[in-house]
Every structure is written in C-alpha cells, then in structure tokens.
Amino acid sequence: MQPSHFPTFFCIQVTHNMEKELVRGMFDFAIDIYKQVRRDDGNVFFSPFSISAALSMTLVGTRGNTAKQITSALHVKTEDIHEAFSNLHKRLHSRVNEMAVANRIYSDETMVPLLPTFRASLEKYYSVTVEPVDFYKAAEVVRQQINSWVQQVTKDKIKDLLAPGAVDSSTALVLVNAVYFKSTWKDEFEKEATRPMDFHETSKSKKEVDMMFHRGDYRMGHSAQLKATALQLPYKLEEVSMIVLL
C-alpha cells in the first residue's frame, strides 16, 4: 500500500482519566504537528508519541513559563503528567509484544551537570539511562554511538538518526527517544489481491502504485472539527489499532 498524505495514528485503549487526558492531548498534538510538516509533494512520517515523550521528559526539568508552554503544546491541563506517561509505557510494553520504547540522555556533564532530582525523576517515570559522553573532544564518535543505539532499538529500521554535523563540540546534551512497533492486522490483506492502480496525489497529479484490497466491516466516524472521516484498522491485538484520517 503506497503511503499517502492521509495522516495515520497508532492508538491504544486507555481507561484511567489522566491517561485519557494524555492520549487525547497527544492526538491533538499530532494534528498540530501534521499541519506544520505536511507536504504537497511527498510523504511525511513522524511519531507524535516520541515527540510527546521527549517534551514530557524535558518538562521534568522546567518551571514557570517554559513549563506552561510545554503543557499547552501537549494539550494537557497539568504539569503532573509523568505518572500517566509511566503507566502508559508499562501498558504498551506489557500488552504489545512487538513494541519497544527506549529513552536515553547523552550528557556532557563537564558543560551542564544534571541535578540528582532530575535524574531520579527521569529514571522513575521514563526509565531513562544517562550516558556520560564528551562532545567537546569526540562529537563525531558520540554521534555514531547515538545512531548505533537507535539502530539497535529499532531493529535496523532507523540507521542514521543524526546526520553528520548534527552535534559538535558545543553540544551539551542530547535527549533521544526511540520507538519500535510491529504487528499484524486483525484482518490481513490478501497478497494476491494487490494490483497496480492510479493513486491521486492531488486533484491534478497521479501515479500508478500497488494497491492492497480487503473487504470487511470497520468502524468509521466523521469529525466536523477536522473536516475528515476517520477509519479504524485494528491490529491482531484488538485494543491496538491504526486510525486513518481521510
């Protein structure tokens, strides 16, 4: 199936109020990001969960106006979302076998020492590992080290997260979040039904791509706010699904 301009979202059912607020906030945050990064001439792939996690970890060390700006961006009403994030991480790890979420900080503490309380909170809520490095003397070595770790966590799916020059001798800290997810559909597409068809990129342009087909009953809904129709495609573990906005 050829990726399109239609945004898609990975979703998991939640029951606790704070987790619900967090997940709703991440969805709104995802829409905000999509509006900023969408392109008319190509596809865009990003993980709102990863970006939300990185911002939430940053929130641990912020106060005042900076904290208010982050919570506003995440569409949550309180700065105390770390317990909810921790619970969500645990639920994802325990219920989704083919999902890995890993957080790590690469810190040159000769430049910016990390407070013990900051370290403790990150470890408690986000299972963050702090890796001491020397950006000043070996920035390129550290860059390769970060890329190697991300490649390992994502099972070779992301091989060059940081491009050459992304870090240098003035870098003090890099916060990295890596997510790996793999699952099968509850109702799998039939490979033999795949055939080439025209894919309309815009009202004026199209190209031929391989299209997958499947007939079945799926949950759909319409959002007047988004001016879009939502289609839910469940994975084999039914409480996890993909939401496609059309």
Contacts in CASP RR format, 6 or more apart in sequence:
PFRMAT RR
TARGET T0000
AUTHOR 0000-0000-0000
METHOD contacts of the structure
MODEL  1
MQPSHFPTFFCIQVTHNMEKELVRGMFDFAIDIYKQVRRDDGNVFFSPFS
ISAALSMTLVGTRGNTAKQITSALHVKTEDIHEAFSNLHKRLHSRVNEMA
VANRIYSDETMVPLLPTFRASLEKYYSVTVEPVDFYKAAEVVRQQINSWV
QQVTKDKIKDLLAPGAVDSSTALVLVNAVYFKSTWKDEFEKEATRPMDFH
ETSKSKKEVDMMFHRGDYRMGHSAQLKATALQLPYKLEEVSMIVLL
1 189 0 8 1.000
1 210 0 8 1.000
1 211 0 8 1.000
1 212 0 8 1.000
2 199 0 8 1.000
2 209 0 8 1.000
2 210 0 8 1.000
2 211 0 8 1.000
3 43 0 8 1.000
3 45 0 8 1.000
4 43 0 8 1.000
4 199 0 8 1.000
5 38 0 8 1.000
5 39 0 8 1.000
5 40 0 8 1.000
5 42 0 8 1.000
5 43 0 8 1.000
5 44 0 8 1.000
5 201 0 8 1.000
6 244 0 8 1.000
6 245 0 8 1.000
6 246 0 8 1.000
7 30 0 8 1.000
7 31 0 8 1.000
7 34 0 8 1.000
7 38 0 8 1.000
7 244 0 8 1.000
7 245 0 8 1.000
8 242 0 8 1.000
8 243 0 8 1.000
8 244 0 8 1.000
8 245 0 8 1.000
9 27 0 8 1.000
9 30 0 8 1.000
9 48 0 8 1.000
9 242 0 8 1.000
9 243 0 8 1.000
9 245 0 8 1.000
10 49 0 8 1.000
10 181 0 8 1.000
10 240 0 8 1.000
10 241 0 8 1.000
10 242 0 8 1.000
11 23 0 8 1.000
11 232 0 8 1.000
11 240 0 8 1.000
11 241 0 8 1.000
11 242 0 8 1.000
11 243 0 8 1.000
12 23 0 8 1.000
12 88 0 8 1.000
12 91 0 8 1.000
12 92 0 8 1.000
12 95 0 8 1.000
12 96 0 8 1.000
12 239 0 8 1.000
12 240 0 8 1.000
12 241 0 8 1.000
13 239 0 8 1.000
13 240 0 8 1.000
14 20 0 8 1.000
14 22 0 8 1.000
14 23 0 8 1.000
14 88 0 8 1.000
14 91 0 8 1.000
16 84 0 8 1.000
16 87 0 8 1.000
18 81 0 8 1.000
18 83 0 8 1.000
18 84 0 8 1.000
19 84 0 8 1.000
19 87 0 8 1.000
19 88 0 8 1.000
21 76 0 8 1.000
21 77 0 8 1.000
21 81 0 8 1.000
21 84 0 8 1.000
22 76 0 8 1.000
22 81 0 8 1.000
22 84 0 8 1.000
22 85 0 8 1.000
22 88 0 8 1.000
23 88 0 8 1.000
24 75 0 8 1.000
25 74 0 8 1.000
25 75 0 8 1.000
25 76 0 8 1.000
26 48 0 8 1.000
26 49 0 8 1.000
26 52 0 8 1.000
26 74 0 8 1.000
26 75 0 8 1.000
27 48 0 8 1.000
28 75 0 8 1.000
29 48 0 8 1.000
29 51 0 8 1.000
29 52 0 8 1.000
29 73 0 8 1.000
29 74 0 8 1.000
29 75 0 8 1.000
30 48 0 8 1.000
31 226 0 8 1.000
32 73 0 8 1.000
33 46 0 8 1.000
33 48 0 8 1.000
33 51 0 8 1.000
34 44 0 8 1.000
37 44 0 8 1.000
37 46 0 8 1.000
38 44 0 8 1.000
40 202 0 8 1.000
42 201 0 8 1.000
47 179 0 8 1.000
49 101 0 8 1.000
49 179 0 8 1.000
50 177 0 8 1.000
50 178 0 8 1.000
50 179 0 8 1.000
51 177 0 8 1.000
52 74 0 8 1.000
53 85 0 8 1.000
53 101 0 8 1.000
53 103 0 8 1.000
53 126 0 8 1.000
53 177 0 8 1.000
54 175 0 8 1.000
54 177 0 8 1.000
55 70 0 8 1.000
55 73 0 8 1.000
55 74 0 8 1.000
56 70 0 8 1.000
56 74 0 8 1.000
56 81 0 8 1.000
56 82 0 8 1.000
56 85 0 8 1.000
56 126 0 8 1.000
57 103 0 8 1.000
57 122 0 8 1.000
57 126 0 8 1.000
57 128 0 8 1.000
57 175 0 8 1.000
57 177 0 8 1.000
58 70 0 8 1.000
58 175 0 8 1.000
59 67 0 8 1.000
59 70 0 8 1.000
59 71 0 8 1.000
59 79 0 8 1.000
59 81 0 8 1.000
59 82 0 8 1.000
60 82 0 8 1.000
60 118 0 8 1.000
60 121 0 8 1.000
60 122 0 8 1.000
60 125 0 8 1.000
61 118 0 8 1.000
61 121 0 8 1.000
62 70 0 8 1.000
67 79 0 8 1.000
71 77 0 8 1.000
71 78 0 8 1.000
71 79 0 8 1.000
71 81 0 8 1.000
74 81 0 8 1.000
82 121 0 8 1.000
82 124 0 8 1.000
82 125 0 8 1.000
82 126 0 8 1.000
83 125 0 8 1.000
85 125 0 8 1.000
85 126 0 8 1.000
86 124 0 8 1.000
86 125 0 8 1.000
86 126 0 8 1.000
89 101 0 8 1.000
89 126 0 8 1.000
89 127 0 8 1.000
92 99 0 8 1.000
92 101 0 8 1.000
93 99 0 8 1.000
93 100 0 8 1.000
93 101 0 8 1.000
95 237 0 8 1.000
95 239 0 8 1.000
95 240 0 8 1.000
96 181 0 8 1.000
96 183 0 8 1.000
96 237 0 8 1.000
96 240 0 8 1.000
97 237 0 8 1.000
98 180 0 8 1.000
98 181 0 8 1.000
98 182 0 8 1.000
98 183 0 8 1.000
99 179 0 8 1.000
99 180 0 8 1.000
99 181 0 8 1.000
99 182 0 8 1.000
99 183 0 8 1.000
100 153 0 8 1.000
100 154 0 8 1.000
100 178 0 8 1.000
100 179 0 8 1.000
100 180 0 8 1.000
100 181 0 8 1.000
101 177 0 8 1.000
101 178 0 8 1.000
101 179 0 8 1.000
102 127 0 8 1.000
102 153 0 8 1.000
102 177 0 8 1.000
102 178 0 8 1.000
102 179 0 8 1.000
103 122 0 8 1.000
103 126 0 8 1.000
103 127 0 8 1.000
103 128 0 8 1.000
103 129 0 8 1.000
103 175 0 8 1.000
103 176 0 8 1.000
103 177 0 8 1.000
103 178 0 8 1.000
104 128 0 8 1.000
104 129 0 8 1.000
104 130 0 8 1.000
104 131 0 8 1.000
104 149 0 8 1.000
104 175 0 8 1.000
104 176 0 8 1.000
104 178 0 8 1.000
105 114 0 8 1.000
105 122 0 8 1.000
105 128 0 8 1.000
105 129 0 8 1.000
105 130 0 8 1.000
105 131 0 8 1.000
105 173 0 8 1.000
105 174 0 8 1.000
105 175 0 8 1.000
105 176 0 8 1.000
106 131 0 8 1.000
106 133 0 8 1.000
106 142 0 8 1.000
106 145 0 8 1.000
106 146 0 8 1.000
106 173 0 8 1.000
106 174 0 8 1.000
106 176 0 8 1.000
107 114 0 8 1.000
107 130 0 8 1.000
107 131 0 8 1.000
107 132 0 8 1.000
107 133 0 8 1.000
107 172 0 8 1.000
107 173 0 8 1.000
108 132 0 8 1.000
108 133 0 8 1.000
108 134 0 8 1.000
108 135 0 8 1.000
108 136 0 8 1.000
108 171 0 8 1.000
108 172 0 8 1.000
108 173 0 8 1.000
109 132 0 8 1.000
110 134 0 8 1.000
110 136 0 8 1.000
111 135 0 8 1.000
111 136 0 8 1.000
111 172 0 8 1.000
112 172 0 8 1.000
112 173 0 8 1.000
114 130 0 8 1.000
119 130 0 8 1.000
122 128 0 8 1.000
122 130 0 8 1.000
131 145 0 8 1.000
133 142 0 8 1.000
133 145 0 8 1.000
134 142 0 8 1.000
135 142 0 8 1.000
135 167 0 8 1.000
135 168 0 8 1.000
135 169 0 8 1.000
135 170 0 8 1.000
135 171 0 8 1.000
135 172 0 8 1.000
136 169 0 8 1.000
137 169 0 8 1.000
139 165 0 8 1.000
139 167 0 8 1.000
139 168 0 8 1.000
139 169 0 8 1.000
139 171 0 8 1.000
140 164 0 8 1.000
140 165 0 8 1.000
142 167 0 8 1.000
142 171 0 8 1.000
142 174 0 8 1.000
143 162 0 8 1.000
143 164 0 8 1.000
143 165 0 8 1.000
143 166 0 8 1.000
143 167 0 8 1.000
146 161 0 8 1.000
146 162 0 8 1.000
146 167 0 8 1.000
146 174 0 8 1.000
146 176 0 8 1.000
147 159 0 8 1.000
147 160 0 8 1.000
147 161 0 8 1.000
147 162 0 8 1.000
149 176 0 8 1.000
149 178 0 8 1.000
150 158 0 8 1.000
150 161 0 8 1.000
150 176 0 8 1.000
150 178 0 8 1.000
151 158 0 8 1.000
151 159 0 8 1.000
153 178 0 8 1.000
153 180 0 8 1.000
154 178 0 8 1.000
154 179 0 8 1.000
154 180 0 8 1.000
155 180 0 8 1.000
157 180 0 8 1.000
158 178 0 8 1.000
161 176 0 8 1.000
162 174 0 8 1.000
167 174 0 8 1.000
183 235 0 8 1.000
183 236 0 8 1.000
183 237 0 8 1.000
183 240 0 8 1.000
184 235 0 8 1.000
184 236 0 8 1.000
185 233 0 8 1.000
185 234 0 8 1.000
185 235 0 8 1.000
185 236 0 8 1.000
186 234 0 8 1.000
186 235 0 8 1.000
186 236 0 8 1.000
186 238 0 8 1.000
187 214 0 8 1.000
187 216 0 8 1.000
187 234 0 8 1.000
188 214 0 8 1.000
189 212 0 8 1.000
189 213 0 8 1.000
189 214 0 8 1.000
190 213 0 8 1.000
190 214 0 8 1.000
193 212 0 8 1.000
193 213 0 8 1.000
193 214 0 8 1.000
194 210 0 8 1.000
194 211 0 8 1.000
194 212 0 8 1.000
194 213 0 8 1.000
195 210 0 8 1.000
195 211 0 8 1.000
195 213 0 8 1.000
196 208 0 8 1.000
196 209 0 8 1.000
196 210 0 8 1.000
196 211 0 8 1.000
197 208 0 8 1.000
197 209 0 8 1.000
197 211 0 8 1.000
198 206 0 8 1.000
198 207 0 8 1.000
198 208 0 8 1.000
199 206 0 8 1.000
199 207 0 8 1.000
199 208 0 8 1.000
199 209 0 8 1.000
199 211 0 8 1.000
200 206 0 8 1.000
201 207 0 8 1.000
218 231 0 8 1.000
218 232 0 8 1.000
218 233 0 8 1.000
219 231 0 8 1.000
219 232 0 8 1.000
220 229 0 8 1.000
220 230 0 8 1.000
220 231 0 8 1.000
220 232 0 8 1.000
221 229 0 8 1.000
221 230 0 8 1.000
221 231 0 8 1.000
222 228 0 8 1.000
222 229 0 8 1.000
222 230 0 8 1.000
223 229 0 8 1.000
223 230 0 8 1.000
223 245 0 8 1.000
226 245 0 8 1.000
228 245 0 8 1.000
228 246 0 8 1.000
229 245 0 8 1.000
229 246 0 8 1.000
230 243 0 8 1.000
230 244 0 8 1.000
230 245 0 8 1.000
230 246 0 8 1.000
231 243 0 8 1.000
231 244 0 8 1.000
231 245 0 8 1.000
231 246 0 8 1.000
232 241 0 8 1.000
232 242 0 8 1.000
232 243 0 8 1.000
232 244 0 8 1.000
233 241 0 8 1.000
233 242 0 8 1.000
233 243 0 8 1.000
233 244 0 8 1.000
234 240 0 8 1.000
234 241 0 8 1.000
235 241 0 8 1.000
235 242 0 8 1.000
END
